[in-house]
Amino acid sequence: MGYKKIKWDLTKIPQQEQFVFSDALYPGYFGGFNNGKTHAGCIRGLKHSLDYPGNKGLIARKTYPELKDTTRKQFFEIMGCTESTIAGHPYVERFNQQENFLRFKNGSEIFFRALNDEEALAKLLSLNINWFFIDQAEEVSEAAFLTLLGRMGRKAGGPPVWGAVTGNPAGHNWIWKRWINGDPDKTKYDMIQATTLDNPFRRPGYVEELMDAYDPIWLKRYIYGSWDTFAGQVYNEWDPKYHLIDPIPMAAEMKAGVGCDLGYNHLTAFVWIGVDYEGNWHVYDEHAAREQLPEWHINQISTRLTLEDGSQLPVFGPHDAMNRNPVDGRNLQQVYRDGGVNIMAGTRVKPHVGIQKIKQMMRIDPKKPHPYKPGVMGAPRFFVHRNCPGIVEEIGQYRWRELKPGQESHMAQPDEVVKVNDDRVDALRQWAMATQAYYKPTQETKKVKSIEQFDLEAFAGIGDDSRPQTDWRWA
C-alpha cells in the first residue's frame, strides 16, 4: 500500500494547535529549534486542502534542496508517505515531481516552490492561490512574502485565504516589523512563539548538549527564540528589558546635544541625547524622513533644538556634510547653517570608534539596581525612551558585515557594518564620537551658548590622540 493513515496530535504542544487553528490572515509560528513549527505549518496546509475541496495552496522555502529535504519531506511523512509512494495515496490524484505539483482527488492543489531569487519570484506571478506557507521565512526576502500575498485570493468567493510563516527569530527584520513591533492587529498578524523547551518530544539530553556546545547569543536565538539577538549583531548588549524606558522629563542641563546623519534617498535622521545626573545617556527624541530637502527638515526640528534661554543644542554630523554642491558651491553644513541649524562636521573616523563607546555604555551591571525600573536588578548606562521607536528598531538590526563562505580561514572579521537601515544609529554614533569626556550634569552646569564655543579643531581631530579631548556639551 505504501502509506499510513493521516493523523496528527496537536495537544502536546499548545502553540502548534494555536497556529494551526488561528483565524488570522497571516499567522506566524516562530521560536527555538525543534519546536514543531514546520510540522504545524504542513498540517495547516494539508488540513486546509482536505477541508476545502478545489482550493489552491503553495508551500515554499528559500532553496529547492531545503524544500525537498525538509519541508516537503515532512509534509509527505504527515500523510504517511514518501516521495516515491505519495502518488499512490488514496487522497491523491497525482504528484508531478518535475513540476513540484500535488493534486488531491477533491480538486485541491499544492505547489512546492523555492523563493531564492528574482527569477523564482517572477515564475509565481501567474499563480492564483488561496493560501501559502513559507517555512524558515527569515531566510527569504520581504519581496517574496509580498509577491505571494499578491497572488492570494484574487477571485471573489471561494475558500478562506491566509499566508503563514514559520522560522527562527533573526533580529529586527521584516518579520519582526510586521508581527512583533508595536501592537500589530492580531486578526491580521498573529505570532505564536515556542521555545525548544516547549517540545516534549525532543530527544533526552538534546538541549543540554546544545547549551554545552554553543555561545549565549546563539542559545538566546535558537533555543529561547529571542528576537533581540543574532549572529553579527553590533549591539549585542541591547536588551529592551533594561535599555528601553518610559519617557522621563529632561531638564535643560541634561540635554547634551544632537547627532545627525544626512541623506535624501536614504533617511535624514536627527537623534537627541541627554545625560542624567548619574552620567547615564538617554536617547529622548528623534526625527527622520527621506526625500525631503534641508529646508523641510529645518522647519521640523528648529524649535526642538532651542533651549528655554534661547541657546541652541550642539548638532554633530558626518564629515561628508562639508562636500560642496557643484551648482551653488555650498555644502550641507552651510545650507543648514543658513537655515539657523549649526551642524559641526567631524572627520572620517571608522564606525567602531563611536560604536565601542556606545557598547560600553550599554553594558549591564548585574549588581546594580535599575535606576528607572523599581525592583529590577541590572542597570546599563544607556537608555532609549519609548517615544523613539525608530532607533529601537535600528539598534536591534544593526549588524557587522559577514565574511563570505570560505573566507573565514584566511580573513579576519572586518570592522564594517551593513549600511542598511542605520541612519538613526549613525546619528547617535556622530554624537558619541564628539563626546570625548564622560561627565555628569549638575543644576549649576554652565551650558554652551553658541556654536562658536566648541573647539572645531578638536572635533575635526576625533580619533587622533595628538588632539585635545574636549567636553562638548559643557564649557
C-alpha positions as CSV (number, residue, x, y, z in Angstrom):
1,M,0.0,0.0,0.0
2,G,2.9,2.4,0.7
3,Y,1.2,4.8,3.1
4,K,-0.2,5.1,6.6
5,K,-3.4,6.7,7.8
6,I,-3.2,10.5,8.1
7,K,-3.2,11.5,11.8
8,W,-1.8,14.3,13.9
9,D,-1.7,15.2,17.6
10,L,-1.6,18.9,18.4
11,T,-2.3,18.5,22.2
12,K,1.3,18.0,23.3
13,I,2.5,21.5,22.1
14,P,-0.3,24.0,22.6
15,Q,1.4,26.6,20.4
16,Q,1.1,24.2,17.4
17,E,-2.7,24.0,17.9
18,Q,-2.9,27.8,18.3
19,F,-1.1,28.2,15.0
20,V,-3.0,25.6,13.0
21,F,-6.4,26.9,14.1
22,S,-5.5,30.6,14.0
23,D,-8.1,32.7,12.2
24,A,-5.6,35.4,11.4
25,L,-4.9,36.4,7.9
26,Y,-1.2,36.0,8.4
27,P,-0.4,33.5,11.2
28,G,3.2,33.0,12.3
29,Y,4.9,30.4,14.4
30,F,8.5,31.2,15.5
31,G,10.9,30.2,18.2
32,G,13.7,27.8,19.0
33,F,15.0,24.8,17.2
34,N,12.8,21.7,17.2
35,N,9.7,23.4,18.5
36,G,7.4,21.8,15.9
37,K,6.9,24.8,13.6
38,T,7.5,23.1,10.2
39,H,5.3,20.2,11.3
40,A,2.5,22.6,12.3
41,G,2.8,24.5,9.0
42,C,2.5,21.4,7.0
43,I,-0.6,20.2,9.0
44,R,-2.2,23.6,8.5
45,G,-1.7,23.4,4.7
46,L,-2.9,19.8,4.5
47,K,-5.9,20.3,6.7
48,H,-7.0,23.3,4.6
49,S,-6.6,21.3,1.3
50,L,-8.8,18.5,2.7
51,D,-11.4,20.7,4.3
52,Y,-11.9,22.9,1.3
53,P,-12.1,21.0,-1.9
54,G,-10.8,22.7,-5.0
55,N,-8.6,25.3,-3.3
56,K,-5.0,26.0,-4.3
57,G,-2.1,26.5,-2.0
58,L,1.7,26.9,-2.0
59,I,4.4,25.6,0.3
60,A,7.8,27.3,0.0
61,R,11.3,27.6,1.3
62,K,14.3,29.6,0.2
63,T,16.1,26.9,-1.9
64,Y,14.8,23.8,-3.6
65,P,17.2,21.4,-1.8
66,E,16.0,22.7,1.6
67,L,12.4,22.4,0.4
68,K,12.8,18.9,-0.9
69,D,14.9,17.5,2.0
70,T,13.0,19.1,4.9
71,T,9.6,20.8,4.4
72,R,8.2,18.7,1.6
73,K,9.6,15.5,3.1
74,Q,7.8,16.3,6.4
75,F,4.6,17.1,4.6
76,F,4.7,13.6,2.9
77,E,5.5,12.0,6.3
78,I,2.4,13.5,7.8
79,M,0.4,11.9,5.0
80,G,2.1,8.6,5.8
81,C,4.0,8.5,2.6
82,T,7.4,9.2,1.0
83,E,8.2,11.0,-2.3
84,S,8.1,7.6,-4.1
85,T,4.8,6.5,-2.7
86,I,2.8,9.7,-2.5
87,A,1.2,9.2,-5.9
88,G,-0.5,6.0,-4.6
89,H,-2.2,7.7,-1.6
90,P,-6.0,7.3,-1.8
91,Y,-6.5,11.0,-1.3
92,V,-4.0,11.9,-4.1
93,E,-4.9,12.1,-7.8
94,R,-1.3,12.7,-9.0
95,F,2.1,14.1,-8.0
96,N,4.3,15.6,-10.6
97,Q,7.8,15.5,-9.2
98,Q,9.3,17.5,-12.0
99,E,6.9,20.4,-11.7
100,N,6.6,20.0,-7.8
101,F,2.9,19.9,-8.0
102,L,0.4,17.8,-5.9
103,R,-3.3,17.4,-6.8
104,F,-5.8,15.8,-4.5
105,K,-8.8,13.8,-5.7
106,N,-11.1,16.5,-4.1
107,G,-9.6,19.0,-6.6
108,S,-7.3,20.8,-4.2
109,E,-3.8,21.5,-5.4
110,I,-0.5,22.4,-3.7
111,F,2.6,23.9,-5.4
112,F,6.0,23.4,-3.8
113,R,8.3,26.3,-4.7
114,A,11.7,27.9,-3.9
115,L,12.0,31.6,-3.3
116,N,15.7,32.1,-3.7
117,D,16.0,34.8,-6.5
118,E,14.1,37.2,-8.7
119,E,13.6,34.6,-11.4
120,A,11.9,32.2,-8.9
121,L,9.6,35.1,-7.8
122,A,8.8,36.0,-11.4
123,K,7.5,32.5,-12.0
124,L,5.0,32.9,-9.2
125,L,3.3,35.9,-10.9
126,S,1.0,33.6,-13.0
127,L,-0.3,31.7,-10.0
128,N,-3.7,32.1,-8.3
129,I,-3.7,30.7,-4.8
130,N,-5.9,30.7,-1.7
131,W,-3.1,30.2,0.8
132,F,0.7,29.9,1.2
133,F,3.1,28.6,3.9
134,I,6.7,29.9,3.9
135,D,9.0,27.7,6.0
136,Q,12.1,29.4,7.6
137,A,10.7,32.7,6.4
138,E,13.6,34.6,8.0
139,E,15.8,33.3,5.2
140,V,13.7,34.8,2.4
141,S,13.1,38.5,1.4
142,E,10.1,40.5,2.2
143,A,9.6,40.8,-1.5
144,A,8.9,37.1,-1.6
145,F,6.2,37.4,1.0
146,L,4.6,40.4,-0.8
147,T,4.7,38.5,-4.1
148,L,2.8,35.6,-2.7
149,L,0.4,38.0,-0.9
150,G,-0.4,39.5,-4.3
151,R,-1.2,36.1,-5.8
152,M,-3.6,35.1,-2.9
153,G,-7.4,35.3,-3.2
154,R,-7.6,37.4,-6.3
155,K,-11.1,35.9,-7.2
156,A,-14.2,36.7,-5.2
157,G,-15.7,33.9,-3.2
158,G,-14.0,30.6,-2.6
159,P,-12.2,29.1,0.4
160,P,-10.7,31.2,3.2
161,V,-7.4,32.8,2.4
162,W,-4.3,33.1,4.5
163,G,-0.5,33.3,4.4
164,A,1.5,31.6,7.1
165,V,5.2,31.9,8.1
166,T,7.4,29.8,10.4
167,G,11.0,30.0,11.4
168,N,13.6,31.2,13.9
169,P,13.9,34.8,15.0
170,A,16.6,36.8,13.2
171,G,16.7,40.1,14.9
172,H,14.6,43.1,13.9
173,N,14.0,42.0,10.3
174,W,10.9,42.4,8.2
175,I,9.1,39.6,10.1
176,W,9.7,41.4,13.4
177,K,8.4,44.7,11.9
178,R,5.2,43.1,10.8
179,W,4.4,40.6,13.5
180,I,6.2,41.8,16.7
181,N,7.0,45.5,16.7
182,G,4.4,47.8,18.2
183,D,1.0,46.3,18.7
184,P,0.0,44.5,15.4
185,D,-3.6,43.7,14.7
186,K,-4.0,40.1,15.8
187,T,-6.7,39.5,13.2
188,K,-4.0,40.1,10.6
189,Y,-0.6,39.4,12.1
190,D,-0.8,36.7,14.8
191,M,2.6,35.4,16.0
192,I,2.7,32.3,18.1
193,Q,6.0,31.6,19.8
194,A,7.5,28.5,21.4
195,T,11.0,27.7,22.7
196,T,12.8,24.4,22.2
197,L,12.0,23.6,25.8
198,D,8.2,23.5,24.9
199,N,8.6,20.4,22.8
200,P,8.1,17.3,24.9
201,F,9.2,15.0,22.0
202,R,12.7,16.3,22.0
203,R,15.5,13.7,22.5
204,P,16.7,13.4,26.1
205,G,19.9,15.4,26.6
206,Y,19.3,17.4,23.3
207,V,19.0,20.8,25.0
208,E,21.9,20.1,27.4
209,E,24.2,19.2,24.5
210,L,23.4,22.5,22.7
211,M,23.9,24.5,25.9
212,D,27.4,23.0,26.3
213,A,28.3,23.5,22.7
214,Y,27.1,27.0,21.8
215,D,27.6,30.6,23.0
216,P,24.9,32.6,24.9
217,I,23.9,34.6,21.8
218,W,23.3,31.5,19.7
219,L,21.3,29.9,22.6
220,K,19.1,33.0,23.0
221,R,18.1,32.9,19.4
222,Y,17.9,29.2,18.6
223,I,16.8,27.8,22.0
224,Y,14.8,30.6,23.6
225,G,13.6,32.3,20.5
226,S,14.9,35.8,21.2
227,W,14.2,38.5,18.6
228,D,16.8,40.8,20.1
229,T,20.0,38.8,19.3
230,F,21.5,37.3,16.2
231,A,24.9,36.4,14.7
232,G,26.9,39.5,13.7
233,Q,24.8,41.8,15.9
234,V,26.7,45.0,16.6
235,Y,24.9,46.0,19.8
236,N,24.6,42.5,21.3
237,E,24.4,44.2,24.8
238,W,21.0,45.6,23.8
239,D,18.1,44.2,25.8
240,P,14.8,46.2,25.8
241,K,14.1,44.9,29.3
242,Y,16.9,47.1,30.6
243,H,17.6,49.7,28.0
244,L,14.0,50.7,26.9
245,I,12.3,53.0,29.5
246,D,9.2,55.2,29.6
247,P,10.0,58.9,28.8
248,I,11.3,61.0,31.7
249,P,11.5,64.8,31.8
250,M,14.8,66.1,30.5
251,A,15.9,69.2,32.3
252,A,17.8,71.8,30.2
253,E,21.1,70.9,31.8
254,M,20.6,67.3,30.9
255,K,20.1,68.0,27.2
256,A,23.6,67.1,25.8
257,G,23.2,67.6,22.1
258,V,22.0,66.1,18.8
259,G,23.6,63.7,16.3
260,C,22.6,63.6,12.7
261,D,23.0,61.7,9.5
262,L,22.2,63.5,6.3
263,G,20.6,62.0,3.2
264,Y,17.9,62.2,0.6
265,N,17.1,58.8,-0.8
266,H,18.0,57.3,2.5
267,L,16.8,58.9,5.7
268,T,18.0,62.2,7.1
269,A,18.0,61.5,10.8
270,F,18.4,63.6,13.9
271,V,18.7,62.0,17.4
272,W,18.5,63.9,20.7
273,I,20.7,62.7,23.5
274,G,20.7,63.7,27.2
275,V,22.9,62.9,30.1
276,D,21.3,62.5,33.6
277,Y,22.8,63.4,36.9
278,E,24.4,59.9,37.2
279,G,26.1,60.2,33.9
280,N,23.7,57.9,32.0
281,W,23.0,58.5,28.4
282,H,19.4,59.0,27.2
283,V,18.0,59.0,23.7
284,Y,14.9,61.1,24.3
285,D,13.8,62.3,20.8
286,E,14.2,61.6,17.2
287,H,13.3,62.9,13.7
288,A,13.8,61.0,10.4
289,A,12.4,61.3,6.9
290,R,13.6,60.6,3.4
291,E,13.2,62.5,0.1
292,Q,12.9,65.9,1.8
293,L,15.2,69.0,1.3
294,P,17.1,70.6,4.1
295,E,14.7,73.5,4.4
296,W,11.9,71.0,5.3
297,H,13.9,69.3,8.0
298,I,15.0,72.7,9.4
299,N,11.3,73.6,9.8
300,Q,10.6,70.3,11.6
301,I,13.5,70.4,14.1
302,S,14.4,74.0,14.8
303,T,12.2,74.5,17.8
304,R,13.3,71.2,19.3
305,L,16.9,72.3,19.1
306,T,16.3,75.6,21.0
307,L,16.5,75.7,24.8
308,E,14.4,77.9,27.1
309,D,17.2,80.6,27.3
310,G,17.3,80.8,23.5
311,S,20.6,78.9,23.1
312,Q,20.7,76.0,20.6
313,L,21.8,72.5,21.3
314,P,25.0,71.5,19.5
315,V,24.4,69.3,16.5
316,F,27.1,66.8,15.3
317,G,27.1,65.4,11.8
318,P,29.2,63.4,9.3
319,H,32.3,64.6,7.5
320,D,30.5,64.5,4.1
321,A,28.3,67.3,5.2
322,M,31.2,69.5,4.1
323,N,31.2,68.2,0.5
324,R,30.3,71.1,-1.8
325,N,27.4,71.2,-4.2
326,P,28.8,71.9,-7.7
327,V,25.8,74.0,-8.5
328,D,25.9,76.8,-5.9
329,G,29.2,75.9,-4.2
330,R,27.6,75.4,-0.8
331,N,27.7,72.2,1.3
332,L,25.0,70.8,3.5
333,Q,26.7,72.2,6.6
334,Q,26.3,75.7,5.1
335,V,22.7,75.1,3.9
336,Y,21.7,74.1,7.4
337,R,23.6,76.9,9.0
338,D,21.9,79.4,6.6
339,G,18.6,78.0,8.0
340,G,19.6,78.5,11.6
341,V,20.8,75.0,12.4
342,N,24.5,74.7,13.1
343,I,26.0,71.3,12.3
344,M,29.5,70.5,13.3
345,A,31.0,68.1,10.8
346,G,33.5,65.6,12.0
347,T,36.3,63.6,10.4
348,R,36.3,60.3,8.5
349,V,36.6,58.0,11.5
350,K,35.8,54.3,11.2
351,P,32.4,53.5,12.8
352,H,33.9,51.3,15.5
353,V,35.2,54.4,17.3
354,G,31.7,55.6,18.2
355,I,30.3,52.1,18.4
356,Q,32.7,51.0,21.1
357,K,31.7,54.0,23.2
358,I,28.0,53.2,22.9
359,K,28.6,49.5,23.6
360,Q,30.5,50.4,26.8
361,M,27.5,52.5,28.0
362,M,25.1,49.7,27.1
363,R,26.8,47.1,29.2
364,I,24.6,45.9,32.1
365,D,25.9,45.8,35.6
366,P,24.0,42.9,37.1
367,K,24.8,44.0,40.7
368,K,23.3,47.5,40.3
369,P,19.6,48.2,40.7
370,H,17.9,49.7,37.7
371,P,17.5,53.5,38.2
372,Y,14.2,53.7,36.3
373,K,12.5,50.3,36.9
374,P,12.0,49.6,40.6
375,G,12.6,46.1,41.7
376,V,14.7,45.2,38.6
377,M,18.4,44.3,39.2
378,G,20.8,45.1,36.5
379,A,21.5,48.6,35.1
380,P,23.2,49.9,32.0
381,R,24.3,53.5,31.4
382,F,22.4,53.9,28.2
383,F,18.7,54.2,27.8
384,V,16.2,54.8,25.0
385,H,12.8,56.4,25.7
386,R,9.8,54.6,24.3
387,N,8.8,57.6,22.2
388,C,11.8,56.8,19.9
389,P,10.7,53.6,18.1
390,G,12.8,54.2,15.0
391,I,16.2,54.0,16.8
392,V,14.9,51.0,18.8
393,E,14.3,49.2,15.5
394,E,17.7,50.1,14.1
395,I,19.7,49.2,17.2
396,G,18.1,45.8,17.1
397,Q,19.0,45.0,13.5
398,Y,22.4,46.8,13.3
399,R,25.0,44.2,12.2
400,W,28.6,43.7,11.1
401,R,29.3,42.8,7.5
402,E,29.7,39.0,7.4
403,L,32.5,37.2,5.7
404,K,31.6,35.2,2.5
405,P,31.7,31.4,2.8
406,G,35.2,30.2,2.7
407,Q,36.8,33.4,3.8
408,E,36.9,32.5,7.5
409,S,40.1,30.5,7.1
410,H,42.2,33.4,5.8
411,M,40.4,36.7,6.7
412,A,39.6,38.4,10.0
413,Q,36.1,39.7,10.7
414,P,36.0,43.2,9.2
415,D,35.2,46.3,11.3
416,E,32.5,47.2,8.8
417,V,28.8,47.5,9.4
418,V,26.0,46.7,6.9
419,K,24.8,50.0,5.5
420,V,21.1,49.4,5.6
421,N,18.6,51.0,7.9
422,D,21.3,52.5,10.0
423,D,20.6,56.3,9.8
424,R,19.5,56.9,13.4
425,V,22.2,54.7,14.9
426,D,24.7,56.6,12.7
427,A,23.4,59.9,14.1
428,L,23.8,58.5,17.6
429,R,27.3,57.5,16.7
430,Q,28.2,61.0,15.5
431,W,27.2,62.4,18.9
432,A,29.1,59.6,20.7
433,M,32.3,60.3,18.8
434,A,32.0,64.0,19.5
435,T,31.5,63.4,23.3
436,Q,35.1,62.8,24.2
437,A,34.7,63.1,28.0
438,Y,32.3,61.3,30.3
439,Y,30.5,63.7,32.6
440,K,27.6,64.3,34.9
441,P,25.5,67.5,34.6
442,T,24.5,69.4,37.8
443,Q,21.9,72.0,38.4
444,E,24.7,74.6,38.2
445,T,26.1,73.4,35.0
446,K,27.2,76.2,32.7
447,K,25.5,75.5,29.3
448,V,27.1,76.2,26.0
449,K,25.6,79.4,24.5
450,S,26.7,79.2,20.8
451,I,28.4,77.0,18.3
452,E,31.5,79.2,18.5
453,Q,32.3,77.9,21.9
454,F,33.0,74.5,20.5
455,D,36.6,73.6,19.7
456,L,36.2,72.9,16.0
457,E,39.8,71.8,15.6
458,A,39.4,69.2,18.4
459,F,36.2,67.8,16.8
460,A,37.9,67.6,13.5
461,G,40.6,65.5,15.1
462,I,38.5,62.9,16.8
463,G,40.4,59.6,16.8
464,D,43.7,61.4,16.7
465,D,45.3,61.2,20.2
466,S,47.5,64.2,19.5
467,R,44.5,66.5,19.5
468,P,42.9,67.7,22.8
469,Q,39.8,65.9,24.1
470,T,37.0,68.3,24.9
471,D,33.8,68.0,26.9
472,W,31.5,69.2,24.1
473,R,28.3,69.9,26.0
474,W,29.6,71.9,28.9
475,A,32.3,74.6,28.9
